[in-house]
Amino acid sequence: MIIDKANAALDSVYGADTPETLAQAYAAWAATYDSETASLGYLLPFLITAWVARHVPAGEGPLLDAGCGTGLSGPSLKALGYGDIAGLDLSDDMLKIAGSRNAYCELKQAMLGGKLPWPDGHFRAFFSTGVFTISHAPAAGLHELVRITRKGGHAIFTVRDQVFESGGFQAVFDELEQADKWRPVEQSPWFRCYAIAEPDALVKTFVFEVM
């Protein structure tokens, strides 16, 4: 059953204990990722476009899809008038699928938490969904994402409930705010990231303006 396969794949990526095993888990999942996450009712790659559209006028860019996976967000944003979108992901197999969507101007392989291959202030905004979650990117990765976002730009991303406290996200939020690197603009209530399965899997969307 497709939902059972999707749940098994989720267990695999959530159980990864190194970047290498996480990349291997996504390589194994890439070919069926879209259909299996759809069977779970995965909302985030599509829902994040609402926050992007709220804070970034159509046509402005470039935007960075940080942890773009198979590129599910790209076509929706392109349809909304955003033509200059870059993507990064740790999985080359996922990036190949993202590239087939004809929605990204640039795709690069990189791991959030390390140095990113763009200069200071390069992007008008970055957005990220399903990346700050169990066994994935660390909260410290926000520092690099803020570095490559221009002043007056926006940081728009989700954080899974299970890692928000244990992963030290509030401490990183406060550190960036106290250093005058960003200011809070908006945060959502906790909400389900899967419309069909995993009713206890909750995320919150955060929006910050980069200073």
Residue frames relative to the residue before (quaternion, step in Angstrom):
aa qw qx qy qz dx dy dz
M 1.0000 0.0000 0.0000 0.0000 0.00 0.00 0.00
I 0.5486 -0.6713 0.3824 0.3196 3.56 -0.85 0.98
I 0.6325 0.5225 -0.3475 0.4541 3.62 1.01 -0.72
D 0.6297 0.5291 -0.3382 0.4573 3.60 1.01 -0.75
K 0.6450 0.5098 -0.3195 0.4712 3.59 1.00 -0.79
A 0.6493 0.5186 -0.3148 0.4587 3.56 1.00 -0.84
N 0.6571 0.5022 -0.3128 0.4670 3.58 0.96 -0.82
A 0.6330 0.5201 -0.3326 0.4671 3.58 1.04 -0.71
A 0.6475 0.5068 -0.3162 0.4731 3.57 1.03 -0.77
L 0.6210 0.5289 -0.3389 0.4689 3.59 1.02 -0.75
D 0.6337 0.5246 -0.3312 0.4620 3.58 0.94 -0.84
S 0.6483 0.5331 -0.3152 0.4429 3.57 1.03 -0.80
V 0.7180 0.4271 -0.2772 0.4746 3.61 0.82 -0.89
Y 0.6530 0.5030 -0.3238 0.4645 3.60 1.04 -0.68
G 0.6945 0.4738 -0.2732 0.4675 3.57 1.17 -0.54
A 0.4455 0.6974 -0.4595 0.3226 3.59 1.25 -0.05
D 0.1960 -0.8199 0.5315 0.0828 3.58 -0.84 0.97
T 0.7465 0.2218 -0.1905 0.5977 3.59 1.30 0.11
P 0.6366 -0.5133 0.3914 0.4220 3.61 -1.18 0.34
E 0.6327 0.5486 -0.3322 0.4340 3.58 1.07 -0.76
T 0.6915 0.4524 -0.2915 0.4819 3.60 0.88 -0.88
L 0.6037 0.5398 -0.3595 0.4636 3.60 1.11 -0.57
A 0.6496 0.5067 -0.3120 0.4732 3.58 0.97 -0.87
Q 0.6474 0.5138 -0.3176 0.4648 3.59 1.01 -0.80
A 0.6424 0.5248 -0.3263 0.4533 3.58 1.00 -0.80
Y 0.6846 0.4628 -0.2890 0.4834 3.59 0.99 -0.79
A 0.5863 0.5577 -0.3733 0.4538 3.60 1.09 -0.58
A 0.6782 0.4877 -0.2834 0.4710 3.56 1.00 -0.86
W 0.7194 0.4575 -0.2357 0.4665 3.58 1.13 -0.67
A 0.4795 0.7411 -0.4148 0.2209 3.59 1.14 -0.64
A 0.6998 0.5105 -0.2948 0.4034 3.60 0.75 -1.04
T 0.7820 0.2943 -0.1542 0.5274 3.60 1.08 -0.66
Y 0.3508 0.7810 -0.4679 0.2193 3.59 1.27 0.03
D 0.6906 0.5027 -0.3061 0.4203 3.59 0.73 -1.01
S 0.7123 0.4496 -0.2745 0.4639 3.59 0.77 -0.97
E 0.6873 0.4882 -0.3000 0.4463 3.59 0.96 -0.79
T 0.6629 0.4635 -0.3259 0.4894 3.61 0.96 -0.69
A 0.5904 0.5537 -0.3659 0.4594 3.59 1.13 -0.57
S 0.6346 0.5393 -0.3312 0.4436 3.59 1.04 -0.75
L 0.6649 0.4809 -0.2888 0.4932 3.58 1.22 -0.51
G 0.4429 -0.6837 0.4579 0.3560 3.56 1.27 -0.36
Y 0.1883 0.8155 -0.5262 0.1503 3.59 1.06 0.75
L 0.2290 -0.8403 0.4882 0.0560 3.55 -0.55 1.27
L 0.6094 0.6758 -0.3469 0.2271 3.53 0.93 -0.95
P 0.6671 0.5054 -0.3544 0.4170 3.67 0.77 -0.76
F 0.6954 0.4446 -0.2677 0.4970 3.57 1.17 -0.54
L 0.6674 0.5221 -0.3017 0.4370 3.57 0.99 -0.86
I 0.6005 0.5834 -0.3723 0.4007 3.61 1.04 -0.67
T 0.5631 0.6125 -0.3915 0.3931 3.59 1.14 -0.50
A 0.5899 0.5742 -0.3720 0.4289 3.59 1.13 -0.53
W 0.6807 0.4641 -0.2926 0.4854 3.59 0.97 -0.82
V 0.6055 0.5340 -0.3589 0.4684 3.59 1.04 -0.67
A 0.6905 0.4839 -0.2845 0.4562 3.59 0.83 -0.97
R 0.6240 0.5510 -0.3361 0.4405 3.58 1.10 -0.62
H 0.8111 0.3132 -0.1245 0.4779 3.58 0.96 -0.85
V 0.7453 0.3053 -0.1870 0.5625 3.60 1.20 -0.39
P 0.3917 -0.7302 0.4986 0.2544 3.63 -0.51 1.08
A 0.5924 -0.5885 0.4186 0.3571 3.56 -1.06 0.77
G 0.7642 0.3428 -0.2741 0.4727 3.54 -0.98 0.88
E 0.6160 0.5367 -0.3652 0.4463 3.60 1.17 -0.37
G 0.1651 0.7762 -0.5928 0.1375 3.55 -1.12 0.65
P 0.5734 0.0094 -0.7548 -0.3183 1.44 -2.42 -0.39
L 0.3253 -0.7082 0.5932 0.2021 3.53 -1.32 0.46
L 0.2246 -0.7530 0.6003 0.1488 3.56 -1.21 0.57
D 0.2147 -0.7263 0.6436 0.1101 3.53 -0.92 1.05
A 0.1315 -0.8446 0.5187 0.0196 3.54 -0.01 1.37
G 0.7743 0.0863 -0.1276 0.6138 3.54 -0.24 1.31
C 0.1165 0.8754 -0.4624 0.0797 3.54 1.01 0.90
G 0.2882 -0.7741 0.5211 0.2149 3.60 1.15 -0.39
T 0.8020 -0.2225 0.1954 0.5187 3.57 -0.85 -1.00
G 0.5754 -0.6568 0.3532 0.3359 3.57 1.24 0.29
L 0.2141 0.8188 -0.5094 0.1558 3.57 1.06 0.67
S 0.6656 0.5149 -0.3171 0.4375 3.63 1.03 -0.65
G 0.5778 0.6616 -0.3659 0.3076 3.58 1.02 -0.78
P 0.7089 0.4555 -0.2970 0.4492 3.63 0.68 -0.94
S 0.6259 0.5324 -0.3454 0.4533 3.60 1.05 -0.68
L 0.6748 0.4736 -0.2956 0.4826 3.57 0.94 -0.83
K 0.6092 0.5401 -0.3495 0.4637 3.58 1.05 -0.70
A 0.6520 0.5151 -0.3054 0.4651 3.58 1.00 -0.81
L 0.6877 0.4661 -0.2667 0.4885 3.58 1.18 -0.58
G 0.6660 -0.5540 0.2867 0.4091 3.59 1.26 0.17
Y 0.5509 0.5809 -0.4108 0.4363 3.59 1.23 0.30
G 0.0995 -0.8615 0.4977 0.0132 3.56 -0.32 1.23
D 0.7165 0.4125 -0.2264 0.5149 3.58 1.23 -0.39
I 0.2179 0.7863 -0.5308 0.2291 3.56 0.20 1.34
A 0.1415 -0.7557 0.6350 0.0752 3.54 -0.97 0.95
G 0.1594 -0.7839 0.5908 0.1054 3.55 -1.21 0.48
L 0.0512 -0.7613 0.6419 0.0760 3.52 -1.21 0.54
D 0.0829 0.7707 -0.6288 0.0613 3.54 -1.18 0.62
L 0.5151 -0.6398 0.4629 0.3332 3.57 -1.18 0.45
S 0.7110 0.4667 -0.2463 0.4648 3.60 1.19 -0.50
D 0.3701 -0.7352 0.5274 0.2104 3.56 -0.61 1.13
D 0.6203 0.5522 -0.3421 0.4396 3.60 1.06 -0.70
M 0.6569 0.4859 -0.3040 0.4899 3.58 1.04 -0.79
L 0.6450 0.5347 -0.3232 0.4400 3.59 0.98 -0.81
K 0.6056 0.5553 -0.3600 0.4419 3.59 1.05 -0.67
I 0.6574 0.4825 -0.3059 0.4914 3.57 1.01 -0.77
A 0.6196 0.5367 -0.3413 0.4600 3.60 1.00 -0.80
G 0.6576 0.5278 -0.3089 0.4400 3.57 0.98 -0.83
S 0.6379 0.5472 -0.3282 0.4312 3.58 1.12 -0.58
R 0.6060 0.5975 -0.3484 0.3928 3.59 1.22 -0.29
N 0.3178 -0.7850 0.4802 0.2283 3.60 1.27 -0.20
A 0.5278 0.6229 -0.4155 0.4010 3.56 1.02 0.79
Y 0.7104 0.4295 -0.2395 0.5035 3.61 1.25 -0.30
C 0.3812 -0.7253 0.5330 0.2109 3.55 -0.97 0.91
E 0.7951 0.0740 0.0172 0.6016 3.56 1.18 -0.61
L 0.0202 -0.7816 0.6234 -0.0014 3.56 -1.02 0.83
K 0.0061 0.8051 -0.5919 0.0378 3.57 -0.85 0.99
Q 0.3840 -0.7015 0.5558 0.2271 3.51 -1.17 0.72
A 0.2464 0.7473 -0.5784 0.2150 3.57 -0.68 1.13
M 0.3674 -0.7149 0.5590 0.2037 3.54 -1.28 0.49
L 0.3997 -0.6993 0.5357 0.2535 3.57 -0.74 0.99
G 0.6441 0.4490 -0.3812 0.4881 3.53 -0.84 1.04
G 0.7202 0.3312 -0.2212 0.5680 3.55 1.31 -0.32
K 0.7257 -0.3902 0.3232 0.4655 3.55 -1.33 -0.17
L 0.2495 -0.7779 0.5618 0.1304 3.57 -0.93 0.93
P 0.4875 -0.7356 0.4082 0.2336 3.59 -0.97 0.89
W 0.5742 0.5326 -0.4280 0.4511 3.58 0.79 1.05
P 0.5293 -0.6454 0.4424 0.3281 3.60 -1.11 0.57
D 0.7067 -0.4370 0.3463 0.4354 3.54 -1.36 0.23
G 0.8722 0.1394 -0.0872 0.4607 3.55 -1.11 0.76
H 0.3203 0.7973 -0.4705 0.2011 3.58 1.16 0.44
F 0.7920 0.3533 -0.1576 0.4722 3.59 0.89 -0.96
R 0.5083 -0.6171 0.5141 0.3107 3.53 -1.22 0.63
A 0.7716 -0.1263 0.1000 0.6153 3.57 1.11 -0.68
F 0.1611 -0.7241 0.6442 0.1863 3.52 -1.32 0.26
F 0.0835 -0.7651 0.6345 0.0709 3.52 -1.23 0.54
S 0.0307 -0.8076 0.5866 -0.0520 3.54 -1.09 0.71
T 0.0161 0.7955 -0.6052 0.0254 3.57 -0.90 0.95
G 0.8414 0.1985 -0.1458 0.4811 3.53 -1.11 0.73
V 0.5596 0.6193 -0.3696 0.4082 3.56 1.26 0.27
F 0.7076 0.3452 -0.2329 0.5709 3.57 1.02 -0.76
T 0.3782 0.6983 -0.4762 0.3776 3.50 0.41 1.39
I 0.7857 -0.3437 0.2285 0.4608 3.55 -1.32 -0.11
S 0.8664 0.0237 -0.0624 0.4948 3.59 -0.89 1.08
H 0.5777 0.5740 -0.3854 0.4338 3.58 1.16 0.50
A 0.8469 -0.1701 0.1081 0.4921 3.59 -1.05 -0.76
P 0.4295 -0.7006 0.5062 0.2616 3.60 -1.03 0.76
A 0.6427 -0.5200 0.3984 0.3973 3.55 -1.23 0.46
A 0.5991 0.5893 -0.3543 0.4103 3.59 1.07 -0.70
G 0.5510 0.6254 -0.3891 0.3923 3.59 1.19 -0.40
L 0.5407 0.6291 -0.3972 0.3926 3.58 1.21 -0.36
H 0.5749 0.6014 -0.3881 0.3965 3.61 1.06 -0.60
E 0.6886 0.4635 -0.2806 0.4818 3.60 0.89 -0.91
L 0.6372 0.5279 -0.3326 0.4524 3.58 0.99 -0.77
V 0.6474 0.4920 -0.3152 0.4893 3.57 1.04 -0.74
R 0.6102 0.5694 -0.3524 0.4234 3.60 1.00 -0.77
I 0.7604 0.3867 -0.2113 0.4771 3.59 0.88 -0.91
T 0.5976 0.5243 -0.3669 0.4831 3.60 1.31 0.23
R 0.4631 -0.7200 0.4464 0.2605 3.57 -0.80 1.00
K 0.6233 -0.5209 0.4274 0.3968 3.56 -1.27 0.40
G 0.7657 0.2793 -0.2497 0.5228 3.53 -0.88 0.99
G 0.5583 0.5927 -0.3809 0.4381 3.56 1.32 -0.08
H 0.4270 -0.7249 0.4961 0.2146 3.54 -1.29 0.04
A 0.2391 -0.7047 0.6529 0.1413 3.49 -1.32 0.67
I 0.0234 0.8065 -0.5829 0.0967 3.58 -0.57 1.20
F 0.2586 0.7913 -0.5010 0.2366 3.59 -0.34 1.18
T 0.3722 -0.7018 0.5600 0.2353 3.54 -1.29 0.42
V 0.1219 -0.7503 0.6433 0.0915 3.54 -1.29 0.53
R 0.4274 -0.6974 0.5203 0.2454 3.56 -0.94 0.95
D 0.5848 -0.6197 0.4018 0.3354 3.57 -1.02 0.85
Q 0.6769 0.5346 -0.3051 0.4037 3.59 0.92 -0.85
V 0.7526 0.3505 -0.2253 0.5099 3.61 1.16 -0.34
F 0.4476 0.7200 -0.4634 0.2579 3.61 1.16 -0.24
E 0.7431 0.3607 -0.2192 0.5193 3.61 0.83 -0.92
S 0.7059 0.4746 -0.2856 0.4416 3.58 0.74 -1.01
G 0.7054 0.4653 -0.2615 0.4664 3.58 1.13 -0.61
G 0.4822 -0.7160 0.4062 0.2998 3.58 1.27 0.08
F 0.2476 0.8111 -0.5038 0.1640 3.59 1.11 0.56
Q 0.6531 0.5156 -0.3400 0.4382 3.59 0.88 -0.82
A 0.6263 0.5403 -0.3367 0.4499 3.58 1.04 -0.75
V 0.6599 0.4809 -0.3050 0.4902 3.60 1.01 -0.80
F 0.5984 0.5489 -0.3556 0.4627 3.60 1.02 -0.74
D 0.6960 0.4798 -0.2726 0.4595 3.56 0.83 -1.04
E 0.6327 0.5425 -0.3313 0.4424 3.58 0.99 -0.83
L 0.6833 0.4783 -0.2843 0.4729 3.58 0.90 -0.91
E 0.6524 0.5038 -0.3191 0.4677 3.57 1.03 -0.73
Q 0.6797 0.4925 -0.2940 0.4572 3.58 0.92 -0.88
A 0.6736 0.4618 -0.2832 0.5029 3.58 1.20 -0.51
D 0.4270 -0.7223 0.4377 0.3230 3.58 1.34 0.13
K 0.3655 0.7216 -0.4978 0.3129 3.56 1.02 0.86
W 0.7926 -0.0555 0.0206 0.6069 3.59 1.19 -0.50
R 0.2015 -0.7425 0.6175 0.1640 3.54 -1.34 0.15
P 0.5154 -0.6559 0.4460 0.3244 3.59 -1.00 0.76
V 0.1880 -0.7851 0.5845 0.0817 3.54 -1.05 0.85
E 0.8011 -0.1121 0.1560 0.5668 3.57 0.82 -1.00
Q 0.0583 0.7548 -0.6523 -0.0358 3.52 -1.26 0.46
S 0.4334 -0.7026 0.5081 0.2455 3.53 -1.07 0.79
P 0.5562 -0.4920 0.4920 0.4544 3.56 -1.28 -0.12
W 0.5980 -0.4916 0.4504 0.4449 3.57 -1.27 0.06
F 0.0531 0.8065 -0.5860 0.0577 3.59 -0.90 0.86
R 0.6198 -0.5661 0.4023 0.3654 3.56 -1.26 0.44
C 0.2894 -0.7572 0.5552 0.1860 3.57 -0.99 0.78
Y 0.7184 0.2997 -0.2303 0.5839 3.59 1.29 -0.08
A 0.3662 -0.7605 0.4946 0.2073 3.59 -0.66 1.08
I 0.7553 0.3877 -0.1970 0.4903 3.60 1.11 -0.66
A 0.8102 0.1953 -0.0669 0.5485 3.57 0.71 -1.10
E 0.8118 0.3254 -0.1885 0.4468 3.55 -1.38 -0.18
P 0.0220 0.8534 -0.5207 0.0090 3.65 0.68 0.99
D 0.6819 0.4854 -0.2920 0.4628 3.59 1.16 -0.44
A 0.5369 0.6058 -0.4127 0.4177 3.60 1.27 -0.01
L 0.0159 0.8319 -0.5480 0.0854 3.55 -0.27 1.32
V 0.0726 -0.7688 0.6339 0.0434 3.54 -1.21 0.64
K 0.2051 -0.7214 0.6395 0.1689 3.50 -1.39 0.19
T 0.3046 -0.7291 0.5832 0.1883 3.55 -1.09 0.77
F 0.1237 -0.7807 0.6110 0.0439 3.57 -0.96 0.95
V 0.0891 -0.7666 0.6339 0.0500 3.55 -1.13 0.75
F 0.0111 -0.7799 0.6253 -0.0262 3.56 -0.88 1.03
E 0.3128 -0.6937 0.6050 0.2342 3.56 -1.23 0.49
V 0.3745 -0.7319 0.5276 0.2138 3.55 -0.81 1.03
M 0.2894 -0.7866 0.5329 0.1167 3.56 -0.90 1.01
